[in-house]
Amino acid sequence: MATKTIARPTTPVASEDNAQDAADLLENTLSQLEALLWVCHGEDIDWCSGDGPRRLDNLLWLAAELASKAGELFQMSEKARRRAPDTGI
């Protein structure tokens, strides 16, 4: 079975000890948005050369971040649901 591969950001990922500043976060977000818009245009995209591989990496990075955030939100909602009193409705 193949190992799971997730695209990595083109700039270093922030850890709690090494948080990125607002300019880095904005640059990361703009790179992801640019890749998403580029894919939406979709006409004659060459994924193997030119800007294609970089855009694809940014798009996969965006998808991985969204999946991670969705997982975190799900965990938060489950914790809140477990703490909420059962109203029987």
Backbone as JSON Lines, residues from 0, in Angstrom:
{"i":0,"aa":"M","n":[0.85,-1.17,0.0],"ca":[0.0,0.0,0.0],"c":[0.89,1.24,0.0]}
{"i":1,"aa":"A","n":[0.54,2.21,-0.79],"ca":[1.33,3.44,-0.88],"c":[1.18,4.26,0.39]}
{"i":2,"aa":"T","n":[2.23,4.98,0.72],"ca":[2.16,5.85,1.88],"c":[1.43,7.13,1.53]}
{"i":3,"aa":"K","n":[0.81,7.73,2.52],"ca":[0.06,8.96,2.33],"c":[1.02,10.12,2.17]}
{"i":4,"aa":"T","n":[0.83,10.9,1.11],"ca":[1.67,12.06,0.86],"c":[0.81,13.31,0.9]}
{"i":5,"aa":"I","n":[1.25,14.29,1.68],"ca":[0.54,15.56,1.77],"c":[1.48,16.66,1.33]}
{"i":6,"aa":"A","n":[0.99,17.54,0.48],"ca":[1.81,18.65,0.01],"c":[2.25,19.51,1.18]}
{"i":7,"aa":"R","n":[3.43,20.01,1.09],"ca":[3.97,20.87,2.14],"c":[4.01,22.31,1.66]}
{"i":8,"aa":"P","n":[3.86,23.25,2.57],"ca":[3.92,24.66,2.18],"c":[5.3,25.03,1.66]}
{"i":9,"aa":"T","n":[5.34,26.07,0.84],"ca":[6.61,26.51,0.29],"c":[7.41,27.3,1.32]}
{"i":10,"aa":"T","n":[6.76,27.74,2.38],"ca":[7.45,28.42,3.47],"c":[7.36,27.54,4.71]}
{"i":11,"aa":"P","n":[8.24,27.7,5.69],"ca":[8.24,26.83,6.86],"c":[6.92,26.88,7.62]}
{"i":12,"aa":"V","n":[6.51,25.74,8.12],"ca":[5.29,25.65,8.92],"c":[5.58,26.2,10.3]}
{"i":13,"aa":"A","n":[4.63,26.95,10.84],"ca":[4.81,27.54,12.17],"c":[4.55,26.49,13.24]}
{"i":14,"aa":"S","n":[5.39,26.48,14.23],"ca":[5.12,25.69,15.42],"c":[4.76,26.69,16.52]}
{"i":15,"aa":"E","n":[4.33,26.17,17.65],"ca":[3.98,27.09,18.73],"c":[5.19,27.87,19.2]}
{"i":16,"aa":"D","n":[6.37,27.24,19.1],"ca":[7.59,27.92,19.51],"c":[8.07,28.91,18.46]}
{"i":17,"aa":"N","n":[7.67,28.72,17.22],"ca":[8.16,29.53,16.11],"c":[6.97,30.01,15.28]}
{"i":18,"aa":"A","n":[6.08,30.8,15.88],"ca":[4.88,31.27,15.2],"c":[5.23,32.22,14.07]}
{"i":19,"aa":"Q","n":[4.5,32.11,12.97],"ca":[4.73,32.98,11.83],"c":[4.08,34.33,12.09]}
{"i":20,"aa":"D","n":[4.66,35.35,11.5],"ca":[4.05,36.66,11.64],"c":[2.93,36.81,10.61]}
{"i":21,"aa":"A","n":[2.21,37.9,10.71],"ca":[1.05,38.12,9.85],"c":[1.42,38.15,8.37]}
{"i":22,"aa":"A","n":[2.58,38.7,8.03],"ca":[3.0,38.77,6.63],"c":[3.22,37.36,6.07]}
{"i":23,"aa":"D","n":[3.82,36.46,6.85],"ca":[4.03,35.09,6.39],"c":[2.7,34.36,6.21]}
{"i":24,"aa":"L","n":[1.81,34.53,7.18],"ca":[0.5,33.89,7.08],"c":[-0.27,34.41,5.87]}
{"i":25,"aa":"L","n":[-0.19,35.71,5.63],"ca":[-0.86,36.29,4.47],"c":[-0.26,35.75,3.18]}
{"i":26,"aa":"E","n":[1.07,35.66,3.11],"ca":[1.73,35.13,1.92],"c":[1.3,33.69,1.66]}
{"i":27,"aa":"N","n":[1.22,32.88,2.71],"ca":[0.78,31.49,2.58],"c":[-0.64,31.42,2.05]}
{"i":28,"aa":"T","n":[-1.53,32.21,2.63],"ca":[-2.93,32.21,2.23],"c":[-3.09,32.69,0.79]}
{"i":29,"aa":"L","n":[-2.34,33.71,0.41],"ca":[-2.41,34.2,-0.96],"c":[-1.9,33.16,-1.95]}
{"i":30,"aa":"S","n":[-0.87,32.41,-1.59],"ca":[-0.37,31.34,-2.46],"c":[-1.43,30.26,-2.66]}
{"i":31,"aa":"Q","n":[-2.12,29.91,-1.58],"ca":[-3.18,28.91,-1.69],"c":[-4.34,29.42,-2.53]}
{"i":32,"aa":"L","n":[-4.75,30.66,-2.29],"ca":[-5.86,31.24,-3.05],"c":[-5.52,31.35,-4.52]}
{"i":33,"aa":"E","n":[-4.3,31.76,-4.82],"ca":[-3.86,31.87,-6.21],"c":[-3.92,30.51,-6.9]}
{"i":34,"aa":"A","n":[-3.48,29.46,-6.21],"ca":[-3.53,28.11,-6.77],"c":[-4.97,27.67,-7.01]}
{"i":35,"aa":"L","n":[-5.85,27.97,-6.07],"ca":[-7.25,27.6,-6.22],"c":[-7.88,28.31,-7.41]}
{"i":36,"aa":"L","n":[-7.63,29.6,-7.54],"ca":[-8.18,30.35,-8.67],"c":[-7.59,29.87,-9.99]}
{"i":37,"aa":"W","n":[-6.32,29.53,-9.99],"ca":[-5.67,29.04,-11.2],"c":[-6.32,27.75,-11.66]}
{"i":38,"aa":"V","n":[-6.65,26.87,-10.71],"ca":[-7.31,25.62,-11.05],"c":[-8.73,25.87,-11.54]}
{"i":39,"aa":"C","n":[-9.41,26.83,-10.94],"ca":[-10.78,27.14,-11.37],"c":[-10.81,27.61,-12.82]}
{"i":40,"aa":"H","n":[-9.78,28.31,-13.24],"ca":[-9.7,28.74,-14.64],"c":[-9.62,27.51,-15.52]}
{"i":41,"aa":"G","n":[-8.74,26.59,-15.15],"ca":[-8.7,25.25,-15.69],"c":[-8.34,25.03,-17.14]}
{"i":42,"aa":"E","n":[-8.18,26.03,-17.91],"ca":[-7.96,25.84,-19.34],"c":[-6.49,25.55,-19.64]}
{"i":43,"aa":"D","n":[-6.23,24.44,-20.29],"ca":[-4.89,24.06,-20.73],"c":[-3.85,24.08,-19.61]}
{"i":44,"aa":"I","n":[-4.21,23.52,-18.46],"ca":[-3.27,23.45,-17.34],"c":[-2.32,22.28,-17.57]}
{"i":45,"aa":"D","n":[-1.04,22.54,-17.51],"ca":[-0.03,21.5,-17.6],"c":[0.49,21.26,-16.19]}
{"i":46,"aa":"W","n":[0.07,20.14,-15.58],"ca":[0.42,19.85,-14.2],"c":[1.85,19.35,-14.06]}
{"i":47,"aa":"C","n":[2.53,19.07,-15.17],"ca":[3.85,18.46,-15.11],"c":[5.0,19.43,-15.34]}
{"i":48,"aa":"S","n":[4.71,20.63,-15.82],"ca":[5.8,21.57,-16.08],"c":[5.33,22.99,-15.82]}
{"i":49,"aa":"G","n":[6.24,23.92,-15.94],"ca":[5.92,25.33,-15.7],"c":[5.47,25.56,-14.28]}
{"i":50,"aa":"D","n":[4.38,26.33,-14.13],"ca":[3.83,26.61,-12.8],"c":[2.95,25.48,-12.27]}
{"i":51,"aa":"G","n":[2.62,24.52,-13.09],"ca":[1.7,23.45,-12.71],"c":[2.04,22.74,-11.41]}
{"i":52,"aa":"P","n":[3.26,22.18,-11.29],"ca":[3.58,21.45,-10.06],"c":[3.51,22.32,-8.8]}
{"i":53,"aa":"R","n":[3.96,23.56,-8.89],"ca":[3.9,24.45,-7.72],"c":[2.45,24.75,-7.35]}
{"i":54,"aa":"R","n":[1.62,25.02,-8.36],"ca":[0.2,25.29,-8.1],"c":[-0.48,24.07,-7.5]}
{"i":55,"aa":"L","n":[-0.15,22.9,-8.02],"ca":[-0.75,21.68,-7.5],"c":[-0.34,21.46,-6.05]}
{"i":56,"aa":"D","n":[0.93,21.69,-5.74],"ca":[1.39,21.58,-4.35],"c":[0.63,22.52,-3.44]}
{"i":57,"aa":"N","n":[0.44,23.77,-3.88],"ca":[-0.29,24.75,-3.07],"c":[-1.75,24.35,-2.91]}
{"i":58,"aa":"L","n":[-2.33,23.79,-3.95],"ca":[-3.73,23.36,-3.88],"c":[-3.88,22.19,-2.91]}
{"i":59,"aa":"L","n":[-2.97,21.23,-2.98],"ca":[-3.02,20.1,-2.05],"c":[-2.75,20.55,-0.62]}
{"i":60,"aa":"W","n":[-1.88,21.53,-0.46],"ca":[-1.6,22.11,0.85],"c":[-2.88,22.73,1.42]}
{"i":61,"aa":"L","n":[-3.6,23.48,0.58],"ca":[-4.85,24.1,1.0],"c":[-5.86,23.02,1.42]}
{"i":62,"aa":"A","n":[-5.99,21.98,0.61],"ca":[-6.93,20.9,0.94],"c":[-6.54,20.22,2.25]}
{"i":63,"aa":"A","n":[-5.24,20.01,2.46],"ca":[-4.78,19.37,3.7],"c":[-5.08,20.25,4.91]}
{"i":64,"aa":"E","n":[-4.87,21.56,4.77],"ca":[-5.17,22.48,5.89],"c":[-6.66,22.51,6.19]}
{"i":65,"aa":"L","n":[-7.49,22.54,5.14],"ca":[-8.93,22.55,5.35],"c":[-9.39,21.26,6.02]}
{"i":66,"aa":"A","n":[-8.83,20.13,5.6],"ca":[-9.19,18.85,6.22],"c":[-8.77,18.82,7.69]}
{"i":67,"aa":"S","n":[-7.6,19.36,7.98],"ca":[-7.12,19.41,9.36],"c":[-8.02,20.3,10.21]}
{"i":68,"aa":"K","n":[-8.37,21.47,9.69],"ca":[-9.25,22.38,10.43],"c":[-10.62,21.76,10.64]}
{"i":69,"aa":"A","n":[-11.14,21.06,9.62],"ca":[-12.43,20.4,9.75],"c":[-12.38,19.33,10.83]}
{"i":70,"aa":"G","n":[-11.28,18.58,10.89],"ca":[-11.12,17.57,11.93],"c":[-11.09,18.19,13.32]}
{"i":71,"aa":"E","n":[-10.38,19.3,13.45],"ca":[-10.33,20.0,14.74],"c":[-11.71,20.5,15.14]}
{"i":72,"aa":"L","n":[-12.46,21.06,14.19],"ca":[-13.81,21.54,14.48],"c":[-14.73,20.39,14.88]}
{"i":73,"aa":"F","n":[-14.59,19.26,14.21],"ca":[-15.39,18.1,14.55],"c":[-15.09,17.66,15.99]}
{"i":74,"aa":"Q","n":[-13.81,17.59,16.34],"ca":[-13.44,17.2,17.7],"c":[-14.01,18.18,18.73]}
{"i":75,"aa":"M","n":[-13.94,19.47,18.42],"ca":[-14.48,20.49,19.33],"c":[-15.99,20.32,19.48]}
{"i":76,"aa":"S","n":[-16.68,20.06,18.37],"ca":[-18.14,19.91,18.44],"c":[-18.52,18.65,19.21]}
{"i":77,"aa":"E","n":[-17.73,17.58,19.05],"ca":[-18.01,16.35,19.8],"c":[-17.81,16.56,21.3]}
{"i":78,"aa":"K","n":[-16.75,17.28,21.68],"ca":[-16.52,17.57,23.1],"c":[-17.66,18.4,23.66]}
{"i":79,"aa":"A","n":[-18.11,19.41,22.89],"ca":[-19.21,20.26,23.35],"c":[-20.5,19.45,23.45]}
{"i":80,"aa":"R","n":[-20.73,18.54,22.5],"ca":[-21.93,17.72,22.52],"c":[-21.94,16.82,23.74]}
{"i":81,"aa":"R","n":[-20.79,16.26,24.08],"ca":[-20.71,15.37,25.24],"c":[-20.92,16.12,26.55]}
{"i":82,"aa":"R","n":[-20.49,17.38,26.58],"ca":[-20.65,18.19,27.81],"c":[-22.06,18.75,27.94]}
{"i":83,"aa":"A","n":[-22.78,18.91,26.83],"ca":[-24.11,19.51,26.86],"c":[-25.09,18.57,27.6]}
{"i":84,"aa":"P","n":[-25.95,19.16,28.39],"ca":[-26.95,18.32,29.09],"c":[-27.91,17.71,28.08]}
{"i":85,"aa":"D","n":[-28.32,16.48,28.37],"ca":[-29.26,15.78,27.5],"c":[-30.65,16.32,27.75]}
{"i":86,"aa":"T","n":[-31.24,16.96,26.74],"ca":[-32.58,17.54,26.89],"c":[-33.68,16.57,26.5]}
{"i":87,"aa":"G","n":[-33.29,15.43,25.9],"ca":[-34.29,14.43,25.55],"c":[-35.08,14.78,24.31]}
{"i":88,"aa":"I","n":[-34.64,15.77,23.57],"ca":[-35.37,16.18,22.36],"c":[-34.8,15.49,21.16]}
